[in-house]
Amino acid sequence: MIWWVVWTVLVAGTLVGAFLLGRSLWRRSVALGHELARAGRAAEQLSDRVAELGEARRPVTVVHPLVADAADRAGWRSGLADRHRSRDARRSAARTAAHLRWDALWR
């Protein structure tokens, strides 16, 4: 008679534990589904933004120097000269400011 009670309690406890485990797994799977749906919406928004930025970018044509024509080379030279002039102007301004600071310090 005592074995009948022990086995009944063991089986009932196992069924209750299985029910609680199943309910926990069900709730977690529903939460996972919600998170996957949210991630899908975020990926869709990201994809739309990437497509938008892809359309907005400016096309760049790269010409190798060996096959460039005279106009391309002249454009490169003028751009290089502009960059050198701006660099020299920055250096000259910095040098002048340094000389003024030195003169103020030693006078």
C-alpha positions in Angstrom: 0.0 0.0 0.0 2.8 2.5 0.8 4.4 1.8 -2.6 1.2 2.8 -4.3 1.3 6.2 -2.5 5.0 6.7 -3.3 4.5 6.0 -7.0 1.4 8.2 -7.2 3.3 11.1 -5.6 6.3 10.5 -7.9 4.1 10.4 -11.1 2.1 13.4 -10.0 5.3 15.4 -9.2 6.7 14.4 -12.6 3.6 15.5 -14.4 3.5 18.9 -12.6 7.2 19.4 -13.3 6.7 18.6 -17.0 3.7 21.0 -17.1 5.8 23.8 -15.6 8.8 23.1 -17.8 6.5 23.0 -20.9 4.8 26.3 -19.9 8.2 27.9 -19.4 9.5 26.7 -22.8 6.2 27.9 -24.4 6.6 31.4 -22.9 10.2 31.6 -24.0 9.4 30.5 -27.5 6.7 33.2 -27.8 9.2 35.8 -26.5 11.8 34.6 -29.0 9.2 34.9 -31.8 8.5 38.5 -30.7 12.2 39.3 -30.7 12.7 37.7 -34.1 9.8 39.8 -35.5 11.4 43.0 -34.0 14.8 42.0 -35.4 13.2 41.5 -38.8 11.6 44.9 -38.7 15.0 46.5 -37.8 16.7 44.6 -40.6 14.1 45.8 -43.0 14.6 49.4 -41.9 18.4 49.0 -42.2 18.0 47.5 -45.7 15.8 50.5 -46.7 18.3 52.9 -45.3 21.2 51.2 -47.1 19.3 51.3 -50.4 18.5 55.0 -49.8 22.2 55.8 -49.1 23.2 53.7 -52.1 21.0 55.8 -54.4 22.3 59.1 -52.8 26.0 58.4 -53.3 27.8 60.1 -56.1 29.3 58.0 -58.8 33.1 57.9 -58.8 35.0 57.2 -62.0 38.5 55.9 -61.4 41.0 56.4 -64.2 44.4 54.7 -64.1 47.2 57.2 -64.7 48.6 55.1 -67.5 45.4 55.4 -69.6 44.4 59.0 -68.5 44.2 61.6 -71.1 45.6 65.1 -70.9 42.5 66.6 -69.3 42.5 64.1 -66.5 46.2 64.7 -65.8 45.7 68.5 -65.9 42.8 68.1 -63.4 45.0 66.0 -61.1 47.8 68.5 -61.3 45.6 71.5 -60.5 44.0 69.6 -57.6 47.5 68.7 -56.3 48.6 72.3 -56.7 45.5 73.5 -54.8 46.2 71.1 -52.0 49.8 72.3 -51.8 48.8 75.9 -51.8 46.4 75.4 -48.9 48.9 73.3 -47.0 51.6 76.1 -47.5 49.1 78.7 -46.3 48.3 76.8 -43.2 52.0 76.3 -42.5 52.8 80.0 -43.1 50.0 81.0 -40.8 51.2 78.7 -38.1 54.8 79.9 -38.5 53.7 83.6 -38.3 51.7 82.9 -35.1 54.7 81.1 -33.6 57.0 84.0 -34.4 54.5 86.4 -32.9 54.4 84.3 -29.7 58.2 84.1 -29.6 58.6 87.9 -30.1 56.0 88.6 -27.3 57.8 86.2 -25.0 61.3 87.7 -25.5 60.5 91.4 -25.5 
